[in-house]
Amino acid sequence: MPTQQDRDALRTINLEVNTLMVPHQVQRTGVRKGLLEDLALKILYLHGEMSLLELSERTCLSLGVIDEIFQFFRKEQLCEVKRMAAGSHVIVASAAGKQRAGELLAMNQYIGPAPVSLADYSMRVSMQSVQQITLKPADVSRAFYQMVMDQDMLTRLGTALVSGTSMFLHGPSGTGKTSIAATIPAVYDDSVWIPHAVVVDNQIVSVFDPGVHHQNMTATNAESDRRWVLCKRPCVLAGGELSAEMLDLQFNPQSRFYTAPLQIKANNGVLILDDFGRQRMRPDELLNRWMTPLDRRVDFLTLPGGRKFEVPFDLFVVFSTNLDPNQLADEAFLRRIPNKIKVGYATREQFLEILRRECQMRLVACDEGVPEHMVEFLTKEMKQPLAHCHPRDLINQIFWTARYAGVEPHLTREAVERACRSHFLPVDKS
């Protein structure tokens, strides 16, 4: 098994191989020169006096590209040179530059890092595809070590992840489906490049989201293109709030630029649709929307005027539900989700191990024989299955009762029975 030092060395090698070299000329950015000039002028106008170095940092463009833009500004009298500082020109927007910047801001208020082209984005997504990841049983065991799972379940999960496609996690409520889905990203031990923004037909689409994309703080090569951010593979979780609008470009009428939909933010990573079947969006509506993306690994988004464009759909999609998949989707769609894993209730041994770990983690004392008594009381008296969530939920009840009474929490037979009666609905004896 590779050591941590080996993994660190491998990541360093991969980083060097995948370094995105800085374009030092406008024509090498892949983006129209006029768009970069407009962006730089808006930033200059809003920030006032700036050196070319500061403008380079704000736009994430090289000094070579910024110098080309600066020469254009001077030629068109859009800026004024105030002085030199540390060998760099310090400039401000001229009267003409301010007027032009105001007009540009009225049309589009994006003032973030310069975008990358759609072609460059598509190529990069393909190069770091989830379908090209090499996973071994040790990787899956490492990620799920905190969960009590048998080897068959780990093998099935590993097989699904290697496919890089999609899977249904289905089974009764409380069996740990959401926990399994949320743990999946921990399997991946590498990083991917995420662009701050992508330009499509002169429309800027913001992609990088700090709430989704967690930057890898490993020092990147100084010659890396700063329009991209090295991040851990993303994970997007969508629950009952999911609507049809969230799967399309999000247009902000105030800022007048677009934000990428959740499936684009999840590219090269994982998208979890939790409690599938209970969203604001009907299951059949979502399934019809994603029939082609799941099959062909591409999606189609629409710009103003109806122009559609193709984007990569490179993500591992997890449909997690406690409903019967056969009632949610037809055979044609289920065929496009090749991995279907049922998550059942815990065995007696698994339940006891989960309870032991929960007590150990929360430093709560437990009388001898109480775990076994909990199993018996749950199944025979309360008529409840051994759900994976019950140890946590019942210990919560015991903690709350102890806090109210002003005593230390302690798992006794009486405490367990009281917690069960507080947590579960009364059993119908008829």
C-alpha positions in Angstrom: 0.0 0.0 0.0 1.5 3.4 -0.9 2.5 5.6 1.9 1.3 9.2 2.4 4.7 10.4 1.1 4.2 8.3 -2.0 0.7 9.8 -2.6 2.1 13.4 -2.0 4.9 12.7 -4.5 2.4 11.4 -7.1 0.2 14.5 -6.7 3.2 16.7 -7.2 4.0 14.8 -10.5 0.4 15.0 -11.6 0.4 18.8 -10.8 3.5 19.4 -12.9 2.1 17.3 -15.8 -1.2 19.1 -15.7 0.0 22.7 -15.1 -1.9 25.1 -17.2 0.7 27.4 -18.8 0.1 31.1 -18.7 -0.8 32.6 -22.1 1.5 35.7 -22.6 -0.3 37.0 -25.7 -4.0 37.9 -26.1 -4.3 35.5 -29.1 -3.2 32.6 -26.9 -5.9 33.1 -24.3 -8.6 31.6 -26.5 -10.8 34.6 -25.7 -11.7 37.6 -28.0 -9.5 40.5 -27.4 -12.4 43.0 -27.1 -13.9 41.1 -24.3 -10.7 41.1 -22.3 -10.3 44.9 -23.0 -13.8 45.5 -21.8 -13.3 43.5 -18.6 -10.0 45.3 -17.8 -11.6 48.7 -18.4 -14.5 48.0 -16.0 -12.1 46.8 -13.3 -9.9 49.9 -13.8 -12.9 52.2 -13.6 -14.3 50.7 -10.4 -11.0 50.4 -8.6 -9.6 53.8 -9.7 -5.8 54.2 -9.8 -4.1 50.8 -10.5 -0.7 49.6 -11.6 -0.5 47.2 -14.5 0.6 44.5 -12.0 -2.5 45.1 -9.9 -4.7 44.9 -13.0 -2.9 41.7 -13.9 -3.7 40.2 -10.5 -7.4 41.3 -10.7 -8.0 39.9 -14.1 -5.8 36.8 -13.6 -4.1 37.6 -16.9 -0.3 37.7 -17.5 1.6 41.0 -17.6 2.2 40.3 -21.3 -1.6 40.3 -22.0 -2.2 43.3 -19.8 0.5 45.2 -21.6 -1.3 44.6 -24.9 -4.5 45.8 -23.4 -2.7 48.9 -21.9 -1.3 49.8 -25.3 -4.8 49.7 -26.7 -6.1 51.9 -23.9 -3.4 54.5 -24.6 -4.1 54.4 -28.4 -7.8 54.9 -27.8 -7.2 57.4 -25.0 -9.2 55.3 -22.5 -6.6 55.7 -19.7 -4.1 58.1 -18.3 -0.7 57.3 -16.9 -0.3 58.8 -13.5 3.2 57.6 -12.6 5.6 54.7 -12.5 5.8 52.4 -9.4 8.2 49.4 -9.0 8.8 49.5 -12.8 5.1 49.3 -13.6 2.8 52.0 -15.1 0.1 53.3 -12.7 -3.0 54.3 -14.7 -6.6 55.5 -14.2 -9.5 55.6 -16.6 -9.7 58.7 -18.7 -13.0 60.6 -19.1 -13.6 58.6 -22.3 -12.6 55.5 -20.5 -15.1 56.2 -17.6 -17.9 56.8 -20.1 -17.1 53.6 -22.0 -16.8 51.6 -18.7 -20.2 53.0 -17.5 -21.8 51.8 -20.7 -20.2 48.4 -20.4 -21.3 48.0 -16.7 -24.9 48.8 -17.8 -24.8 45.8 -20.1 -22.8 43.4 -17.9 -21.4 43.9 -14.3 -19.0 40.9 -14.3 -15.7 42.2 -12.9 -14.1 38.9 -11.9 -11.1 37.0 -13.3 -11.0 36.7 -17.1 -12.9 33.7 -18.5 -11.6 30.8 -20.5 -13.1 29.6 -23.8 -15.7 26.9 -24.0 -13.3 24.8 -26.1 -10.6 25.0 -23.5 -13.0 24.2 -20.7 -14.4 21.2 -22.6 -10.9 19.9 -23.4 -9.8 20.2 -19.7 -13.0 18.5 -18.4 -12.3 15.6 -20.8 -8.6 15.4 -19.6 -9.6 15.1 -15.9 -12.8 12.9 -16.4 -14.2 10.9 -13.5 -14.2 8.0 -15.9 -10.4 8.0 -16.1 -9.8 7.6 -12.3 -8.1 4.5 -11.1 -9.6 3.3 -7.8 -8.6 0.3 -5.7 -10.3 -1.4 -2.9 -8.0 0.3 -0.4 -9.2 3.7 -1.6 -12.8 2.8 -1.0 -12.1 1.2 2.4 -10.1 4.3 3.4 -13.0 6.6 2.5 -15.7 4.6 4.3 -13.7 3.5 7.3 -16.0 5.4 9.7 -19.1 3.6 8.4 -20.1 0.0 9.3 -20.4 -1.8 6.0 -19.8 -5.3 4.8 -17.3 -6.2 2.1 -20.0 -6.8 -0.5 -21.4 -3.3 -0.1 -17.9 -1.8 -0.4 -17.2 -3.9 -3.5 -20.5 -2.8 -5.2 -19.8 0.9 -4.4 -16.2 0.6 -5.7 -17.5 -1.0 -8.9 -20.0 1.8 -9.4 -17.4 4.5 -8.8 -14.9 3.0 -11.2 -17.6 3.3 -13.9 -17.7 7.1 -13.5 -21.4 7.1 -14.6 -24.3 7.0 -12.1 -26.1 4.9 -9.6 -29.3 4.5 -7.7 -28.9 4.2 -3.9 -32.3 2.9 -2.7 -33.7 1.4 0.4 -35.7 2.2 3.5 -35.4 5.5 5.3 -32.6 5.7 8.0 -30.3 3.2 6.5 -27.5 5.6 5.7 -28.0 6.3 2.0 -27.3 10.0 2.4 -24.2 9.3 4.5 -22.9 6.9 1.9 -23.5 9.4 -0.9 -21.9 12.3 1.0 -18.8 10.1 1.7 -18.2 9.3 -2.0 -16.0 12.4 -2.7 -13.6 11.2 0.0 -12.7 8.3 -2.3 -11.0 10.6 -4.7 -7.4 11.6 -3.8 -6.6 14.0 -6.6 -7.4 17.5 -7.8 -8.9 19.1 -10.9 -8.8 22.5 -12.5 -11.9 24.6 -12.3 -12.2 27.9 -14.3 -13.4 31.1 -12.7 -15.7 31.6 -15.7 -16.3 30.5 -19.2 -17.3 32.7 -22.2 -19.9 31.5 -24.7 -20.9 33.8 -27.6 -19.5 36.8 -25.7 -21.7 35.8 -22.7 -19.7 35.2 -19.4 -20.8 32.3 -17.3 -19.4 32.2 -13.8 -18.4 28.6 -12.8 -16.1 28.7 -9.7 -18.2 28.6 -6.5 -16.4 28.7 -3.2 -19.3 26.8 -1.6 -18.7 23.9 -4.0 -15.1 24.1 -5.1 -12.6 23.7 -2.3 -9.2 25.0 -3.4 -6.2 22.7 -3.1 -3.7 24.8 -1.1 -0.8 22.9 -2.6 1.5 25.6 -4.1 0.8 25.7 -7.8 3.5 26.4 -10.4 4.1 30.1 -10.8 3.5 29.7 -14.5 0.0 28.3 -14.0 -2.9 30.1 -15.7 -4.6 31.9 -12.8 -7.9 31.9 -14.7 -8.1 28.3 -13.3 -8.3 27.2 -9.7 -6.8 23.8 -8.6 -9.6 22.2 -6.4 -10.6 18.9 -4.9 -13.1 17.1 -7.1 -16.4 18.9 -6.5 -19.5 17.5 -4.8 -22.9 19.2 -5.2 -25.8 18.1 -3.0 -29.3 18.9 -4.1 -32.4 17.9 -2.1 -36.0 18.8 -2.1 -35.2 22.3 -3.3 -34.2 21.1 -6.8 -36.2 22.8 -9.5 -36.1 22.8 -13.3 -34.6 26.3 -13.3 -31.5 25.1 -11.4 -30.5 22.9 -14.3 -30.3 25.8 -16.7 -28.1 28.9 -16.9 -28.9 31.2 -14.0 -29.2 34.8 -15.2 -28.9 37.6 -12.6 -31.0 40.6 -13.8 -29.0 43.0 -11.6 -25.4 41.9 -12.5 -26.5 40.9 -16.0 -24.3 37.8 -16.3 -24.8 34.1 -15.9 -24.0 31.5 -13.3 -23.5 27.9 -14.3 -26.1 25.4 -13.3 -25.4 22.8 -10.6 -24.4 20.0 -13.0 -21.7 22.2 -14.6 -20.4 23.1 -11.1 -20.3 19.4 -10.4 -18.3 18.5 -13.6 -15.3 16.2 -12.9 -16.9 15.3 -9.5 -20.1 14.1 -7.9 -23.7 15.3 -8.0 -26.0 13.9 -5.3 -29.8 14.1 -5.7 -30.9 13.3 -2.2 -34.5 12.1 -1.5 -35.0 11.7 -5.2 -38.7 11.8 -6.1 -39.5 14.4 -3.5 -38.1 17.5 -5.3 -40.0 20.5 -6.5 -39.2 19.1 -10.0 -41.2 16.1 -11.0 -39.1 12.9 -11.4 -40.2 12.3 -14.9 -39.4 15.9 -15.8 -35.8 15.5 -14.5 -35.4 12.1 -16.1 -36.5 13.4 -19.5 -34.2 16.4 -19.1 -31.2 14.2 -18.4 -31.9 11.2 -20.7 -29.3 12.5 -23.3 -26.7 13.7 -20.8 -26.6 10.4 -18.9 -26.3 8.5 -22.2 -24.0 10.7 -24.2 -22.1 12.6 -21.4 -23.0 16.0 -22.9 -25.6 18.5 -22.0 -27.2 21.4 -23.9 -27.8 24.8 -22.4 -29.6 27.8 -24.0 -28.5 31.4 -24.4 -30.8 34.4 -25.0 -32.3 34.2 -28.5 -32.6 30.4 -28.3 -29.0 29.5 -29.3 -28.1 26.1 -27.8 -24.6 25.1 -27.0 -23.0 21.8 -25.9 -21.2 21.4 -22.6 -19.6 18.4 -21.0 -21.6 16.3 -18.6 -18.8 14.6 -16.8 -20.0 13.7 -13.3 -20.9 10.8 -11.2 -24.6 11.2 -10.4 -26.1 9.6 -7.3 -29.8 9.2 -7.1 -30.6 8.5 -3.4 -34.2 7.6 -2.6 -36.3 5.6 -0.2 -38.9 5.2 -2.9 -39.1 2.3 -5.4 -37.0 3.2 -8.4 -39.5 1.3 -10.6 -42.1 3.8 -9.6 -39.9 6.8 -10.3 -38.5 5.9 -13.8 -39.3 3.8 -16.8 -37.1 1.0 -18.1 -35.4 3.2 -20.7 -34.2 5.6 -18.1 -33.2 3.0 -15.5 -31.1 1.4 -18.2 -29.0 4.6 -18.4 -28.2 4.3 -14.6 -26.1 1.2 -14.7 -25.5 0.8 -11.0 -28.4 0.1 -8.6 -27.5 -0.6 -5.0 -30.1 -1.4 -2.3 -29.1 -0.3 1.2 -31.0 -2.4 3.7 -31.3 -2.3 7.5 -28.4 -3.2 9.7 -27.8 -6.7 11.0 -27.7 -7.2 14.7 -23.9 -7.2 14.7 -23.7 -4.1 12.6 -26.2 -2.3 14.8 -24.2 -3.1 17.9 -21.0 -1.9 16.3 -22.6 1.4 15.2 -23.8 1.9 18.8 -20.4 1.1 20.2 -18.7 3.6 17.9 -21.3 6.3 18.7 -20.8 5.9 22.4 -17.0 6.0 22.0 -17.2 9.1 19.8 -19.4 10.9 22.2 -17.7 9.7 25.4 -20.9 8.4 26.9 -20.9 5.6 29.5 -22.9 2.5 28.8 -23.9 -0.2 31.3 -23.1 -3.8 30.5 -25.8 -5.5 28.5 -27.5 -2.3 27.5 -26.6 -2.5 23.8 -28.2 -5.9 23.6 -31.2 -4.7 25.5 -31.6 -1.8 23.1 -31.8 -4.3 20.2 -34.4 -6.4 22.0 -36.5 -3.4 23.1 -36.4 -1.9 19.6 -37.4 -5.0 17.7 -39.8 -6.7 20.1 -41.4 -3.9 22.2 -41.3 -1.0 19.7 -41.6 -3.1 16.6 -38.8 -1.2 14.8 -36.2 -2.4 12.3 -32.5 -1.9 13.1 -32.0 1.3 11.1 -28.4 2.7 11.0 -29.6 6.0 12.3 -31.2 4.7 15.5 -28.1 4.6 17.7 -27.4 8.3 17.0 -31.0 9.4 17.3 -31.6 7.5 20.6 -28.3 8.8 22.2 -29.4 12.3 21.2 -32.6 11.7 23.2 -30.5 10.5 26.2 -28.3 13.5 26.0 -31.2 15.9 25.9 -32.9 14.2 28.9 -29.6 14.3 30.9 -29.1 18.0 30.1 -32.6 18.8 31.3 -32.0 16.9 34.5 -28.6 18.4 35.0 -26.7 15.1 35.1 -24.2 13.3 32.9 -25.6 11.2 30.1 -25.5 7.5 30.8 -26.9 4.5 28.8 -28.9 2.5 31.2 -31.9 0.2 30.4 -34.3 2.8 31.8 -32.7 5.6 29.7 -32.9 3.5 26.5 -36.5 2.7 27.0 -37.4 6.3 27.8 -35.5 7.4 24.7 -37.3 4.9 22.5 -40.8 5.9 23.8 -39.9 9.6 23.2 -38.5 9.1 19.7 -41.0 6.6 18.1 -44.7 6.8 17.7 -46.7 4.5 19.9 -47.0 0.9 18.7 -50.5 -0.1 17.7 -51.2 -3.2 19.9 -54.4 -4.1 18.0 
